[in-house]
Amino acid sequence: MVTGSSFITVTDRAAEKARGILADRGIENGALRVFVVSGGCSGYSYGMAIARNREEDDIAIEAAGVTLLVDPESAPLLDGAEVDYVEDLMKSGFTIFNPNAVKSCACGSSFQTADGSGQAKSCC
């Protein structure tokens, strides 16, 4: 089980963007929740949300002035992942680079692990 604060990393760019979003919404003490759910065209889908509060079993990662929260079920699927923020001509937003993903969809929000678990659904 993942228990440390280094199992997921956050780039400075992603941390800056997250801090800005939290400040814009007036919840500077909030956090960015990162999670994985079954579904998406490859088996699992990434999710992110603003969290005002921590759940009792959340794993909290402090990075560059921002807190990321990960639930215990998502943690093994995000072990070694990096959260970044990209901004280019085609899209802008948070992106997760995940070494556990052996296959992902074209949009990058869905992935499959080596064990093939997760339930694939219609494409995003």
N, C-alpha and C positions, 0 to 999 in steps of 0.2 A: 504494500500500500504506500502511496506517495504521501509523505508527511512534511517534507522540507519546504522552504520558500524558494528554492532554486529550480524546481522541476519545470517551471514555465518562466520564460523571460519576456520582458517588455522593452521594446526599443524606446529611445528617448522621444522619437517622433510620435509614437503611440501614446506614451505617457503625457506628453504635452497636449495632445488632442483630447485625451480623456479628462485631464485637469480643466481644460477650457470648457468642455461640455458640462462638467459638473458645476463649474463656476457660473456658466450661463443660466443654469437651472436653479441656482441658489442653494445647491447642496454640496458645498465644498468638502464636507465630511463624508460624503457618499462614496460609492465604489463602482467599479465596472465589473459586472458579473459575466463570466465566460463559462459556457456550458456546451454540452453535446447531447443531442437527442437522436433517437432512432428515426430514420426517415431520410428524405432527400434521394436523389437519383443514384447515389452510390452506396447508401446504407446508413450513414450517420450525417447529421447536419450540425454545423456550428451555430451557436446563438450567443448574443450579447445583449445585456440590458443594464440600465442604471439601477443600482441597488442603494436604497436609503439605509437599510439595516443588514447586519450579518445574521445568517442562520447559525444555530448552535454548532452544527457539524461542518460549516464552511472552512475551507482552507484559504487563508488570506495571504496574499503575496504583496509585499510593499516594494514598489519600484519607482524611482525618480519622482517621488511625491504623489503617487497615485496608488490606490489599493485595488487589486484584482481579487475577486472572490470566485472560488471554484468548489462545486459540490463534490462530495466523495465519489459519486458514481461517474462523474465526468473526468475526475483527476487521472485515472490510469490511461484514458484515451488522449489526454493532453500532455502526458509526461514527455518532457523535452521540447515542447512546442514554444514558438516565439510569436508574440502578438506584435504586429507592426501596423502602421497607418500609411497607406499609399495614396498618392494623388497624381493622376496622370490624365491624358486625354480621354481614355476610355472609361475610367471609373475612379472614384475616391471613396475611401472607407477603411475600416479595420480589416486586416487580413491575418490569418493564422497560418504559419508555416509549421507543419506537423510531421515529425519524423515517423509517426505511427501510421500515417496514411500511405498505403501502397497504391492507391488509385483515387482520383478525385474527378469531379465533374468539371466541365468547362468554366462554370461560373466561380468555382473555388469554394463554394459554401457547403459542399457535400463531399464525403470521403468514405473510403472503405479501408478496413484494417486487414492485416495478413490472415487473420482467422476467419474473415468473411462474415463476421457478426454484424448485426444491425439489419433493419428491414428497408430495403430500397423501395422508394415510391416514385411517382411521376416526377419528371425533371422540374427543377426550380422554375 
